[in-house]
Amino acid sequence: MKKILVIDDEKPTLSMFGLFLGAMDFDVAIAENGATGIELFKKERPDIVLTDIKMPGMDGLEVLKKLKEIDPSVPVVVVTGHGDTALEQEALSLNAAGFIHKPIEREEIESVLSRV
């Protein structure tokens, strides 16, 4: 069973990802902010990370940078609800593995995760 870490400041989004990913046979770890997500990553060493891009404190781009410093090979998928192509381009330049757009749809999650 693959382990996946989801980092998002919105509890309903974390719950939804937990349900979707659990049903897809992932072992799901969740973090409500970037700093907690980085610490969980160091302890758990998940196979894949999903991070929201817009969060208070440490945003998703900073999370992406830090994760890539720790483990350059980890696939990090950025979740965005803002349709901001400049942020998407910046995330790609930081080696994001893909994007999931809010509102979240199961088919999009499955498609992105099958690629990474």
N, CA and C of each residue as an Amber inpcrd file, in Angstrom:
protein
   348
   0.8480000  -1.1790000   0.0000000   0.0000000   0.0000000   0.0000000
   0.8940000   1.2430000   0.0000000   0.6530000   2.1280000  -0.9400000
   1.4310000   3.3600000  -1.0150000   0.9420000   4.3520000   0.0200000
   1.8940000   5.1120000   0.5440000   1.5780000   6.1350000   1.5410000
   1.5420000   7.4950000   0.8490000   0.5240000   8.2880000   1.1790000
   0.3730000   9.6150000   0.5940000   0.1380000  10.6160000   1.7130000
   0.7790000  11.7770000   1.6080000   0.6160000  12.8600000   2.5710000
  -0.1690000  13.9750000   1.9040000  -1.2280000  14.4310000   2.5780000
  -2.0410000  15.5380000   2.0740000  -1.8760000  16.7180000   3.0330000
  -1.5000000  17.8780000   2.4870000  -1.3060000  19.0880000   3.2740000
  -2.2940000  20.1310000   2.7800000  -3.2010000  20.5460000   3.6630000
  -4.2170000  21.5480000   3.3060000  -4.7380000  22.1800000   4.5840000
  -5.0050000  23.4690000   4.5510000  -5.4850000  24.1630000   5.7450000
  -7.0060000  24.0700000   5.9210000  -7.6970000  23.4720000   4.9760000
  -9.1570000  23.3520000   5.0570000  -9.5340000  21.9260000   5.4630000
 -10.1390000  21.8060000   6.6460000 -10.4960000  20.4740000   7.1620000
 -11.4360000  19.7010000   6.2370000 -12.4550000  20.3440000   5.6280000
 -13.3160000  19.5720000   4.7160000 -12.5440000  18.9870000   3.5290000
 -11.5630000  19.7300000   3.0420000 -10.7530000  19.2320000   1.9290000
  -9.9220000  18.0390000   2.3780000  -9.3460000  18.1270000   3.5780000
  -8.5730000  16.9980000   4.1140000  -9.4470000  15.7590000   4.2700000
 -10.6590000  15.9580000   4.7710000 -11.5870000  14.8260000   4.9410000
 -11.9240000  14.1930000   3.6010000 -12.2040000  15.0350000   2.6100000
 -12.5600000  14.5370000   1.2850000 -11.4030000  13.7510000   0.6740000
 -10.1840000  14.2900000   0.7720000  -9.0240000  13.5720000   0.2490000
  -8.8340000  12.2580000   0.9960000  -9.0330000  12.2820000   2.3130000
  -8.9060000  11.0580000   3.1020000  -9.8370000   9.9740000   2.6030000
 -11.0810000  10.3410000   2.3120000 -12.0640000   9.3780000   1.8100000
 -11.6920000   8.8710000   0.4130000 -11.4170000   9.7970000  -0.5070000
 -11.0770000   9.4190000  -1.8790000  -9.8450000   8.5220000  -1.9100000
  -8.7870000   8.9630000  -1.2430000  -7.5110000   8.2490000  -1.3160000
  -7.5520000   6.9370000  -0.5540000  -8.2720000   6.9040000   0.5570000
  -8.4540000   5.6560000   1.2900000  -9.1750000   4.6270000   0.4370000
 -10.1850000   5.0780000  -0.3100000 -10.9280000   4.1810000  -1.2040000
 -10.0470000   3.6870000  -2.3610000  -8.9790000   4.4370000  -2.6540000
  -8.0440000   4.0510000  -3.7080000  -6.8860000   3.2230000  -3.1370000
  -7.0410000   2.7660000  -1.8960000  -6.0460000   1.9160000  -1.2250000
  -4.7220000   2.6050000  -0.9170000  -4.7740000   3.9020000  -0.6350000
  -3.6050000   4.6110000  -0.1410000  -3.6600000   4.6450000   1.3730000
  -2.4940000   4.6190000   1.9930000  -2.3480000   4.8850000   3.4160000
  -2.1910000   6.4020000   3.5120000  -3.1770000   7.1030000   4.0830000
  -3.2410000   8.5540000   4.0270000  -2.8010000   9.1860000   5.3470000
  -1.8630000  10.1230000   5.2500000  -1.4720000  10.9690000   6.3780000
  -1.9070000  12.3850000   6.0290000  -2.3580000  13.1550000   7.0200000
  -2.8200000  14.5080000   6.7430000  -2.1190000  15.5160000   7.6530000
  -1.9650000  16.7290000   7.1310000  -1.3830000  17.8330000   7.8820000
  -2.1840000  19.0930000   7.5650000  -2.4540000  19.8970000   8.5920000
  -3.2770000  21.0890000   8.4200000  -2.4830000  22.3480000   8.0900000
  -1.1620000  22.2310000   7.9680000  -0.3640000  23.3780000   7.5460000
   0.9780000  22.8800000   7.0080000   1.7020000  23.7840000   6.3760000
   2.9550000  23.4070000   5.7370000   4.0150000  22.9040000   6.6940000
   4.1860000  23.5840000   7.8320000   5.2280000  23.1860000   8.7850000
   4.9720000  21.7730000   9.3170000   3.7210000  21.4890000   9.6720000
   3.3680000  20.1510000  10.1450000   3.5700000  19.1290000   9.0280000
   3.2460000  19.5160000   7.8150000   3.4310000  18.6270000   6.6720000
   4.8940000  18.2590000   6.4570000   5.7870000  19.2300000   6.5830000
   7.2200000  18.9690000   6.4300000   7.6950000  17.9880000   7.5060000
   7.2670000  18.2070000   8.7480000   7.6600000  17.3150000   9.8430000
   7.1220000  15.8960000   9.6270000   5.8550000  15.7940000   9.2010000
   5.2810000  14.4740000   8.9160000   6.0320000  13.7870000   7.7810000
   6.4050000  14.5640000   6.7790000   7.1480000  13.9940000   5.6610000
   8.4560000  13.3800000   6.1530000   9.1710000  14.1010000   7.0050000
  10.4490000  13.6010000   7.5260000  10.2670000  12.2940000   8.3060000
   9.1640000  12.1920000   9.0580000   8.9130000  10.9970000   9.8680000
   8.3660000   9.8390000   9.0530000   7.3900000  10.1380000   8.1960000
   6.6270000   9.0920000   7.5040000   7.2200000   8.6770000   6.1590000
   7.9320000   9.5700000   5.4970000   8.4860000   9.3310000   4.1660000
   7.4490000   8.7490000   3.1910000   6.3690000   9.5270000   2.9400000
   5.3400000   9.0390000   2.0110000   5.8720000   8.9400000   0.5810000
   5.1500000   8.1620000  -0.2110000   5.5160000   7.9690000  -1.6130000
   5.1380000   9.1680000  -2.4810000   4.0680000   9.8640000  -2.0840000
   3.5240000  10.9980000  -2.8460000   3.0530000  12.0460000  -1.8460000
   3.1520000  13.3360000  -2.2350000   2.6310000  14.4230000  -1.4060000
   1.6850000  15.2620000  -2.2480000   0.5240000  15.5890000  -1.6610000
  -0.3990000  16.5620000  -2.2470000  -0.3840000  17.7800000  -1.3290000
  -0.1690000  18.9590000  -1.8740000  -0.1850000  20.1580000  -1.0520000
  -1.0160000  21.2550000  -1.6970000  -1.8370000  21.8830000  -0.8750000
  -2.5760000  23.0600000  -1.3250000  -1.5610000  24.1570000  -1.5950000
  -1.8560000  25.0230000  -2.5420000  -0.9090000  26.0830000  -2.8720000
  -1.1310000  27.3180000  -1.9940000  -2.3850000  27.6160000  -1.6650000
  -2.7030000  28.8000000  -0.8640000  -3.0140000  28.3850000   0.5610000
  -2.0550000  28.6350000   1.4660000  -2.2400000  28.3360000   2.8870000
  -1.6010000  29.4680000   3.6820000  -2.1510000  29.7570000   4.8450000
  -1.5000000  30.7630000   5.6900000  -0.1660000  30.2310000   6.2130000
   0.7400000  31.1330000   6.5210000   2.0530000  30.7010000   6.9890000
   2.8790000  30.2480000   5.8070000   3.2380000  28.9820000   5.7930000
   4.0220000  28.4100000   4.7070000   3.0870000  27.9720000   3.5830000
   3.2040000  28.6130000   2.4150000   2.3230000  28.2380000   1.3020000
   2.8520000  26.9930000   0.6000000   2.0680000  26.5090000  -0.3490000
   2.3990000  25.2740000  -1.0340000   3.6890000  25.3230000  -1.8380000
   4.0420000  26.4950000  -2.3700000   5.2940000  26.5950000  -3.1110000
   6.4880000  26.4340000  -2.1780000   6.4010000  27.0160000  -0.9860000
   7.4710000  26.8620000  -0.0010000   7.5600000  25.4070000   0.4600000
   6.3970000  24.7690000   0.6540000   6.3680000  23.3460000   1.0110000
   7.0620000  22.5390000  -0.0850000   6.7190000  22.8090000  -1.3310000
   7.3200000  22.1150000  -2.4670000   8.8430000  22.2690000  -2.4580000
   9.3310000  23.5010000  -2.2680000  10.7770000  23.7480000  -2.2300000
  11.4500000  22.9320000  -1.1300000  10.8700000  22.9780000   0.0640000
  11.4670000  22.2800000   1.2080000  11.4650000  20.7600000   1.0080000
  10.3600000  20.2420000   0.4790000  10.2870000  18.8010000   0.2390000
  11.3350000  18.3610000  -0.7840000  11.5250000  19.1590000  -1.8170000
  12.5100000  18.8210000  -2.8550000  13.9350000  18.9240000  -2.3190000
  14.1660000  19.7980000  -1.3260000  15.4830000  19.8540000  -0.6840000
  15.7340000  18.5790000   0.1200000  14.6870000  18.0810000   0.7750000
  14.8100000  16.8660000   1.5940000  14.9450000  15.6360000   0.7120000
  14.0840000  15.5500000  -0.3080000  14.0780000  14.3780000  -1.1960000
  13.6900000  14.8280000  -2.6070000  14.6730000  15.0940000  -3.4600000
  14.3790000  15.5940000  -4.8060000  13.5050000  14.6680000  -5.6500000
  13.4400000  13.3880000  -5.2900000  12.6900000  12.4370000  -6.1130000
  11.2160000  12.3120000  -5.7280000  10.7980000  12.8970000  -4.6000000
   9.4090000  12.7190000  -4.1670000   8.4630000  13.4640000  -5.1270000
   7.4190000  12.7730000  -5.6080000   6.4310000  13.4630000  -6.4360000
   5.5230000  14.3310000  -5.5540000   5.4850000  15.6280000  -5.8700000
   4.6370000  16.5660000  -5.1440000   3.6030000  17.1050000  -6.1240000
   2.3270000  16.8670000  -5.8020000   1.2170000  17.3450000  -6.6240000
   0.6280000  18.5660000  -5.9270000   0.4750000  19.6390000  -6.6700000
  -0.0280000  20.8980000  -6.1230000  -1.5280000  20.9890000  -6.3670000
  -2.2480000  21.3470000  -5.3050000  -3.6980000  21.5020000  -5.3810000
  -3.9980000  23.0010000  -5.4060000  -4.7490000  23.4270000  -6.4080000
  -5.0560000  24.8520000  -6.5220000  -6.5310000  25.0720000  -6.8060000
  -7.0780000  26.0740000  -6.1710000  -8.4620000  26.4450000  -6.4180000
  -8.5540000  27.8110000  -7.0450000  -7.4220000  28.2990000  -7.4980000
  -7.3920000  29.6970000  -7.9190000  -7.1330000  29.8920000  -9.4020000
  -6.8360000  28.8020000 -10.1250000  -6.6450000  28.8980000 -11.5680000
  -5.5620000  29.8710000 -11.9670000  -4.5700000  30.0570000 -11.1160000
  -3.5130000  31.0250000 -11.3540000  -2.3880000  30.3640000 -12.1470000
  -2.3170000  30.6730000 -13.4390000  -1.3170000  30.0270000 -14.2900000
   0.1040000  30.4370000 -13.9080000   0.3020000  31.6410000 -13.3660000
   1.6420000  32.0530000 -12.9360000   2.1250000  31.1680000 -11.7860000
   1.2220000  30.8670000 -10.8350000   1.5930000  29.9750000  -9.7340000
   1.8660000  28.5730000 -10.2450000   1.0750000  28.1170000 -11.2020000
   1.2940000  26.7950000 -11.7740000   2.6540000  26.7390000 -12.4780000
   2.9950000  27.7730000 -13.2050000   4.2920000  27.8130000 -13.8890000
   5.4400000  27.8060000 -12.8840000   5.2790000  28.5600000 -11.7840000
   6.3130000  28.5780000 -10.7530000   6.4590000  27.1930000 -10.1220000
   5.3180000  26.5380000  -9.8440000   5.3590000  25.1930000  -9.2700000
   6.0440000  24.2230000 -10.2260000   5.7780000  24.3260000 -11.5080000
   6.4340000  23.4600000 -12.4950000   7.9380000  23.7010000 -12.5140000
   8.3340000  24.9740000 -12.3750000   9.7670000  25.2780000 -12.3660000
  10.4450000  24.6900000 -11.1280000   9.6540000  24.4160000 -10.0820000
  10.1640000  23.7930000  -8.8560000   9.9780000  22.2720000  -8.8810000
   9.6460000  21.7460000 -10.0500000   9.4940000  20.3030000 -10.2790000
   8.2610000  19.6780000  -9.6360000   7.1520000  20.3970000  -9.6250000
   5.8880000  19.7870000  -9.2060000   5.5670000  18.6640000 -10.1830000
   5.0040000  17.5780000  -9.6380000   4.6890000  16.4100000 -10.4700000
   3.3650000  16.5590000 -11.2020000   2.5170000  17.4990000 -10.7570000
   1.2190000  17.6780000 -11.3880000   0.3550000  18.6260000 -10.5930000
  -0.8640000  18.8040000 -11.0740000  -1.8200000  19.7170000 -10.4580000
  -3.1760000  19.0600000 -10.3260000  -3.8660000  19.3980000  -9.2730000
  -5.2730000  19.0460000  -9.1010000  -5.9960000  20.3550000  -8.8200000
  -7.0700000  20.5910000  -9.5730000  -7.8180000  21.8360000  -9.4180000
  -9.0580000  21.6260000  -8.5570000  -9.3210000  22.6090000  -7.6980000
 -10.5510000  22.6100000  -6.9110000 -11.6320000  23.2300000  -7.7780000
 -12.8730000  22.8060000  -7.6840000 -13.3450000  21.7420000  -6.7980000
 -12.8000000  20.3820000  -7.2450000 -12.4810000  19.5650000  -6.2680000
 -11.8390000  18.2770000  -6.4820000 -12.8110000  17.2830000  -7.1190000
 -12.3310000  16.6070000  -8.1530000 -13.1190000  15.5430000  -8.7780000
 -12.3100000  14.2560000  -8.7500000 -12.9540000  13.1860000  -8.4190000
 -12.2780000  11.8950000  -8.2710000 -11.4990000  11.5070000  -9.5290000
 -12.0720000  11.7420000 -10.6900000 -11.4200000  11.3700000 -11.9390000
 -10.1040000  12.1230000 -12.1120000 -10.0800000  13.3910000 -11.7180000
  -8.8550000  14.1800000 -11.8420000  -7.7760000  13.6560000 -10.8890000
  -8.1780000  13.3200000  -9.6520000  -7.2280000  12.7450000  -8.6920000
  -6.6530000  11.4510000  -9.2520000  -7.5310000  10.5770000  -9.7390000
  -7.0750000   9.2900000 -10.2770000  -6.1280000   9.4890000 -11.4540000
  -6.4380000  10.4370000 -12.3240000  -5.6100000  10.6890000 -13.5010000
  -4.2210000  11.1880000 -13.1040000  -4.1720000  12.1580000 -12.2170000
  -2.8850000  12.7160000 -11.7810000  -2.0590000  11.6600000 -11.0440000
  -2.6890000  10.9400000 -10.1460000  -1.9450000   9.9430000  -9.3590000
  -1.4740000   8.7700000 -10.2190000  -2.2070000   8.4380000 -11.2700000
  -1.7570000   7.3470000 -12.1420000  -0.5100000   7.7540000 -12.9200000
  -0.3450000   9.0570000 -13.1510000   0.8430000   9.5480000 -13.8680000
   2.0670000   9.6110000 -12.9730000   1.8570000   9.8340000 -11.6700000
   3.0240000   9.9490000 -10.7840000   3.2580000   8.6170000 -10.1120000
